[in-house]
Amino acid sequence: MPTPDAAAFTLAWTRAWNDHDVEAVLDHFHDDVVFTSPVAARVIPESGGVVRGKTALRDYWLTALRVLPDLRFEVVDVYRGESLLVINYRNERGGLVNEVLMFDGDLVREGHGTYRE
């Protein structure tokens, strides 16, 4: 399956995150998306770090933004695979993060936030 244009997707994704526009970020995701993240495990402990569905993802991200009001991403690099993008960025605390996004068509079906230990 083709992967969306990496530069255009990353620009829109980063702009939406830096604007704290959760709805604009969610526009890139399928309704039945699965998203994993150690941050989700901390912010919503009952999730076990796995968020299923767009509604739950919205709730997670809105909760996370309340905990992290200074959230900001600076893209370091982007890697493209088949139906896959990896966005390497630096967060507001200077930490390096990889967002691994698996696509089904133009929308993300599965995402994984990965962090340095």
N, C-alpha and C positions, 0 to 999 in steps of 0.2 A: 504494500500500500504506500502511496506517496506521503511525504511529510510536508506540512505547510511550509511556506517560505520562512526560513529561520529568522532572518533579519526583521521582517515585518511582524511576525508573531511576537518575537522578543521585545520589540519596541512597544507594541500595544500592551503586552503583559506587564512590562516594567512600568510604563506610564500609569496603568490602572492601579498597580500596587502602590506606587509612590504618591498617587492621589488618594489612596485609601478607599478606592471605589470598588468595593467587593462585587457589586453587580456586574461591573465591566470585566472583572477577572472571571467571574462565573460564566460569562458569555462564551468563554473558550472551552467549557466543560460539558460533557454529556450529563443528562439527568441522573443516570445510574453510575456515575463516576465512583471509583474507589481511590482514596488518597491515604497515604501513610506518612507519618512524621513523628519523630520523638517529641516535637513541640506539642503535637496533638495529645500525646500521652501525658504531658505535663499540664496542659491547659484544660483538657477534658479527660481526666484520669479513667473514667468508665469506658472510654473509647479503646483503650489498650493501644492507642497510636494508629488505629485504623478508622477512617471516616468513610461511611458508605452513603452515596447519594448526594445530590446537589443541595438539598435542603439542609442536611447535616453538615455539609461542607460550609455553607453560608453561616450557620450557627457557630461553627468552630472558628472561622475567620473573623467574624464580628467579635467574638469573645477574645480572640487573640489580639485584635487591634485595641481593645480596651486595656489589655495587659501591657501591650507594646505600642503606646501612642506615638512613639518617634520612629516607627518602622520605616525603613527606606532601603531600597536595593540599588546597588551599582553593579551593572553587568561587567564581568571580567572576560568571559568568553562564552561561546555557544558551540555545541557539538551536534551534528545531525547524523541520524541513522535512518534505517528504514522504519517509517511510522514512529519515529522517536526523536525528541530533542532533549538535550541536557543543557540547562542554563546554569552556568557557574557565575555566582555573584557574591558580592560582599554585602553583608547586612549592616544595619545602623550601629552595631557594636564592633564592626570590623571583622567579624567572623566570616569565613568562607563557607558557602553553601552550594550544593548542587540540587537543582530541581530536575528530576527525571520525569519526562512527560511522554506517555505512550498514546498515540493518536489512533482514532478510528474515523477516517475521513478528516475533516477539518477540526474536529473537536477532540479534546483530551478524554480518553476512556479511563486511564489510570495514571496517577501521579505519585511521586515519592520525593519527599524532602529529605535530603541527606546532609549531615553535618559532621565536621571534624570533631574528634573526641577531645 
